[in-house]
Amino acid sequence: SDTLKADREVVLEAVRNDGRALKFADDILKADREFVLEAVKFDGRAFEYASDTLKADRELVLEAVKNKGFALESASDTLKADREVVLEAVKNKGFALQYASDTLKADREVVLEAVKNGGALESASDTLKADREVVLEAVRNDAWELKYADASFTADREVVLAAVKQNPCILELASEELQNDP
């Protein structure tokens, strides 16, 4: 009922169980900063259903991405270009790098943090996909990241070895020379 959708206590309890429940809340609650801040502390997924005004609220976005890095997807473009916000998002979930601004996808520190937390190399700038330290860190955490690295790394013994230690199946991506190396 509309009454329940506007009931703070009922909606907050629903959000505690699943942040996406905010979708069904009254618009007044979706625009209520205090309420949404409390909701994203329980589940960052709630942020997706916050009002557009709140999606530009830096403090609220920081809280949401600390809980669920993917909340960055719903943040304003300005905050997707905010280095601190993006760093918090990728510390939580490396994949969140895909929602960052192009400038931050080329920021070495941001990308290194993202690849430590998995699945981020695909979204990194081409320059960083060719950065040996970044690629090594990426394959140490997820061997399949080798697919997104500069092609030259499939012939780099140290990089391939680091990837194979993480997942032996990755050998299929190695250069023919390394595959045949006794």
C-alpha positions as CSV (number, residue, x, y, z in Angstrom):
1,S,0.0,0.0,0.0
2,D,1.0,3.6,-0.5
3,T,1.0,4.1,3.3
4,L,3.5,1.3,3.8
5,K,5.7,2.6,1.0
6,A,6.0,5.9,2.8
7,D,6.6,4.3,6.3
8,R,10.2,4.8,7.2
9,E,10.4,1.9,9.6
10,V,8.8,-0.6,7.2
11,V,10.9,0.5,4.2
12,L,14.1,0.5,6.2
13,E,13.5,-3.0,7.4
14,A,12.9,-4.1,3.8
15,V,16.1,-2.4,2.7
16,R,18.0,-4.2,5.6
17,N,17.0,-7.5,3.9
18,D,17.6,-6.3,0.4
19,G,18.8,-2.8,-0.6
20,R,16.9,-3.1,-3.9
21,A,13.7,-2.8,-1.9
22,L,14.2,1.0,-1.9
23,K,12.9,0.8,-5.5
24,F,9.3,0.4,-4.1
25,A,9.5,3.1,-1.6
26,D,7.7,6.4,-1.8
27,D,9.6,9.1,-3.8
28,I,9.7,11.2,-0.7
29,L,11.9,8.5,1.1
30,K,14.1,8.1,-2.0
31,A,14.8,11.9,-1.8
32,D,15.3,11.9,2.0
33,R,19.1,12.2,2.5
34,E,19.1,10.9,6.1
35,F,17.0,7.9,5.1
36,V,19.0,7.0,2.0
37,L,22.3,7.4,3.9
38,E,21.0,4.9,6.5
39,A,19.8,2.6,3.8
40,V,23.1,2.5,1.9
41,K,24.9,1.7,5.1
42,F,22.9,-1.5,5.2
43,D,23.1,-2.3,1.5
44,G,24.9,-0.2,-1.1
45,R,22.5,-1.5,-3.8
46,A,19.8,0.8,-2.4
47,F,21.7,3.7,-3.9
48,E,20.5,2.9,-7.3
49,Y,17.0,3.9,-6.3
50,A,18.0,7.2,-4.6
51,S,16.8,10.5,-6.2
52,D,19.0,12.1,-8.8
53,T,19.9,14.9,-6.5
54,L,21.2,12.4,-3.9
55,K,23.3,10.6,-6.6
56,A,25.4,13.8,-6.7
57,D,25.8,13.9,-2.9
58,R,29.5,13.1,-2.3
59,E,29.2,11.9,1.2
60,L,26.3,9.6,0.4
61,V,28.1,8.2,-2.7
62,L,31.2,7.5,-0.6
63,E,29.1,5.6,1.9
64,A,27.4,3.6,-0.9
65,V,30.6,2.6,-2.7
66,K,32.3,1.6,0.5
67,N,29.4,-0.9,1.0
68,K,29.0,-1.9,-2.6
69,G,31.6,-0.7,-5.2
70,F,29.1,-1.2,-8.0
71,A,27.1,1.7,-6.5
72,L,29.5,3.9,-8.5
73,E,27.4,3.1,-11.6
74,S,24.5,5.2,-10.2
75,A,26.6,8.1,-9.1
76,S,26.7,11.4,-11.0
77,D,29.3,11.9,-13.7
78,T,31.1,14.4,-11.5
79,L,31.5,11.8,-8.8
80,K,32.6,9.2,-11.3
81,A,35.5,11.5,-11.9
82,D,36.2,12.1,-8.2
83,R,39.4,10.2,-7.4
84,E,38.6,9.5,-3.7
85,V,35.1,8.2,-4.6
86,V,36.5,5.9,-7.3
87,L,39.3,4.7,-5.1
88,E,36.8,3.7,-2.4
89,A,34.6,1.9,-5.0
90,V,37.5,-0.1,-6.5
91,K,38.8,-1.0,-3.0
92,N,35.4,-2.6,-2.5
93,K,35.1,-4.2,-5.9
94,G,37.7,-3.8,-8.7
95,F,35.1,-4.3,-11.4
96,A,33.7,-0.8,-10.4
97,L,36.5,0.7,-12.4
98,Q,34.3,0.3,-15.5
99,Y,32.0,3.1,-14.2
100,A,34.9,5.5,-13.5
101,S,35.8,8.5,-15.8
102,D,38.3,7.8,-18.6
103,T,40.8,10.0,-16.7
104,L,40.6,7.7,-13.7
105,K,40.8,4.6,-15.8
106,A,44.3,6.0,-16.8
107,D,45.3,6.8,-13.2
108,R,47.9,4.2,-12.3
109,E,47.2,4.3,-8.5
110,V,43.5,3.8,-9.1
111,V,44.0,1.0,-11.6
112,L,46.5,-0.8,-9.4
113,E,44.0,-0.7,-6.5
114,A,41.3,-1.9,-8.8
115,V,43.2,-4.9,-10.2
116,K,44.1,-5.9,-6.6
117,N,40.4,-6.4,-6.1
118,G,39.7,-8.3,-9.3
119,G,38.3,-7.9,-12.7
120,A,39.4,-4.5,-13.6
121,L,42.1,-4.7,-16.3
122,E,39.5,-4.8,-19.1
123,S,38.4,-1.2,-18.1
124,A,41.9,0.2,-17.7
125,S,43.4,2.5,-20.3
126,D,45.5,0.9,-23.0
127,T,48.6,2.5,-21.5
128,L,48.0,0.7,-18.2
129,K,47.2,-2.5,-20.0
130,A,50.8,-2.3,-21.2
131,D,52.2,-1.5,-17.8
132,R,54.1,-4.5,-16.5
133,E,53.5,-3.9,-12.8
134,V,49.8,-3.3,-13.3
135,V,49.5,-6.5,-15.4
136,L,51.5,-8.6,-12.9
137,E,49.2,-7.4,-10.1
138,A,46.2,-8.2,-12.2
139,V,47.1,-11.7,-13.1
140,R,48.2,-12.5,-9.6
141,N,44.6,-11.8,-8.5
142,D,42.8,-13.2,-11.5
143,A,44.8,-15.1,-14.1
144,W,42.2,-14.5,-16.8
145,E,43.0,-10.8,-16.7
146,L,45.8,-11.8,-19.1
147,K,43.2,-11.7,-21.8
148,Y,42.9,-7.9,-21.4
149,A,46.6,-7.2,-21.1
150,D,48.7,-5.9,-24.0
151,A,49.3,-8.9,-26.3
152,S,53.1,-8.8,-25.6
153,F,52.5,-10.1,-22.1
154,T,51.5,-13.6,-23.4
155,A,55.2,-14.0,-24.3
156,D,56.4,-12.6,-21.0
157,R,57.6,-15.5,-18.9
158,E,57.2,-13.9,-15.5
159,V,53.7,-12.6,-16.2
160,V,52.6,-15.9,-17.6
161,L,54.1,-17.8,-14.7
162,A,52.3,-15.6,-12.2
163,A,49.1,-16.2,-14.1
164,V,49.6,-20.0,-14.3
165,K,50.3,-20.1,-10.5
166,Q,46.9,-18.5,-10.0
167,N,45.2,-20.8,-12.6
168,P,47.0,-23.4,-14.6
169,C,44.3,-23.3,-17.4
170,I,45.6,-19.9,-18.3
171,L,48.5,-21.5,-20.2
172,E,46.2,-21.6,-23.2
173,L,46.6,-17.8,-23.5
174,A,50.4,-18.0,-23.4
175,S,52.5,-17.6,-26.6
176,E,53.3,-20.8,-28.5
177,E,56.9,-20.4,-27.4
178,L,56.0,-20.4,-23.7
179,Q,53.5,-23.2,-24.1
180,N,56.3,-25.3,-25.6
181,D,58.9,-24.3,-23.0
182,P,59.9,-27.3,-21.0
